Amino acid sequence: MTAKTPARWEGLTCTQRRIKDFTLDDNLSNLETTPRPSRRHEPVASAGALEFLPIEILHEVFHQLDLRSLTYLRLVNRHTIELVNGLPQFSDVIRHAFNALRGILVIGTGSCIS
């Protein structure tokens, strides 16, 4: 067999690998430039209808959400940041594995982790 690919296989083979494997290697530059969030001001806006639910029910609902949804919920306003950060498991992740959380979100796998 020769080193040259036969003509009938040209359309069936790839000369270059184009694999998107969702690793941090391609996304590390985005991760390094993201500043760590800081909370300097108290919340001024309410959390809307979430205000009327007891914190225990909110925590049960938050337990059902994936990391991406929890992160999006934190983007609503300062009060929802406090509500989500009040979840003990999420606050532990923020405190001890913040870079891992950012990496998960950067490579797009946050919707797979709850």
N, C-alpha and C positions, 0 to 999 in steps of 0.2 A: 504494500500500500504506500502510496506517495504522500509527501508532506502537504501537498496542495489538496484543498477540499474539492471533491468532485462537484461539477456544475449542478447536478440534481439536488445537492444538499445545501446550496447557497442560501435559499430562502428559509431553510429550517434551522440554521445555526446562527449563533450570535458571535460576532467578533469581539465585542466588549461586554463586560458585565455591567448591567444597570440595575443594581439591587438597592432598594431603599429599605434598609434594615432597622431604621429608627434607633440608631445608636447616638450617643452624645458626641461622637467625633465630628459629625457634620454640624451639630448644633451647639457646640461648646462656646463659640464666640458669642452667641445670643445669651447664653447662661452667665457668662462672666461679666457682661455689661449691665445686667439687671441689678438695681440697687435693692438692698433689703428694706422692706417697708417699715415705716415707723409710725407710731400713733402718738401724735402730739396734742391733739384737740379732742375734747369730749364730743360725743355725737349730738348734733342739733336736730337732725331729721329723725322721724320715727321709722319703724320697720313696717308700717302699714298694718295690714290685717294680722301679721305675725305678732304684733304687740298684745293681742287679746288671748293668745294661747299661752298656757303655762310652760315654763322652761322645760319641764320634764317631757311634755309632748313634743316640743321643738327638738329636743335632743333625740327622741325616738325617730322623728322625721329625718333629722340630719344623719342618723346612722344608716339610713337607707340610700343616701346620696353617694355618688362617686366623688373622687377627689376633684375632678374638673368642675362638677356642679357646685361643690362646696366653695371652690375658689371663685366661681362666677357669682355665687351668692354674696361672697365677701365684697365684691366690686360694686354692689348696689349703693351702700352708704356706710358711714362710720358705725351706725347702730348695728347693722347686719355683720360687720366685722366683729364687733363685741359678742354678738350672739354665736357666731360660728367659732370664735376663739374660746368661748365658754365651754365648748365641747371638749372634755378632757383629752380624748384621743387625738383630736386635731391639734390642740395646743401643745401636746407632747411632740407631735411631728414637727410643728413649727419651731419648737424650742431645740429639739435634738437632731432633727434631720431636715433642716430647711433646704439645704442644697440638693438633697435627694428629691424633695418635693418639687423643687424648680426643675430638676432634670426630668422627672416624670412628666411634668406639664410641657416642657420644651419638646420632648420627643413624641408627644401626642398620645401617651398611654394612660392619661389621667381618667379617661372614661371607663377604663377596664378595672380600676382599683377602687374598691369601696371600703 
